[in-house]
């Protein structure tokens, strides 16, 4: 029984030793890659991954992050500046007393914003009132 316990400990130590050797090998092989020994510039930051820490360059400006069009919109040609009141669809409302918001043609708007050439002047619980050169248009929320 004593020999069984000693042999289990030897096996555990052997497996642990092999694991440590493999870990050291993986770490040293990662560090020997070209460019791994370079210093980190001030435009780089470290991001944690499961296997190792990697330096990733940050964009120089926000312009590099902008896309040419929203991939989540079905029709990229939709432009709310050229639409009439009949073409506008009220998708949703967040009726907050201090900062109410509405979603018109998949665009979030607040009081004073322009949509389809009209100004948002009122956001209620079930509708939004738009002003077009003194003429008022009301968009109703479709409740299902």
C-alpha positions, 0 to 999 in steps of 0.5 A: 500500500505504501508503494502504491502511494509512492508510485502515484506521487511519482506519476503525478510529479512526472506529469506535472514536470512534463506540463511545466516543460511544455509550458516553458517551451510554448512561452519561449517559442512565442517570445522568439517570433520576429518583432516580439522583442520590440518595445511597445510604442505609445499607440499600442496597447496590450489585449489579453488573450487566452494564450498570451499577451499581444500588442495591438495598434490603436487607430490614429483617429476616429475616421479610421473606424467609420464605415461607408454605410450601415450594414444592418440597414436593408436599403443603403440608399435611404436618405431621411433628408430627401423624404416627405412626411408620408415616407417617414415611419415612426419605429419606436419612442422612449418617452422620458420626461427630461430627454425623450427620444424617437426612432424614425426610419431607424434613426434615433432623434430627439427634440430639435433634430431634423429628419426628412427636412422637418424638425422634431418639436414634440415627442409623446407616448404614441406619436411624434410631431414634426414641423415643416416651415410652420406646417405640422405633421404627426407620426403615429406609433403603430401598436400591435 
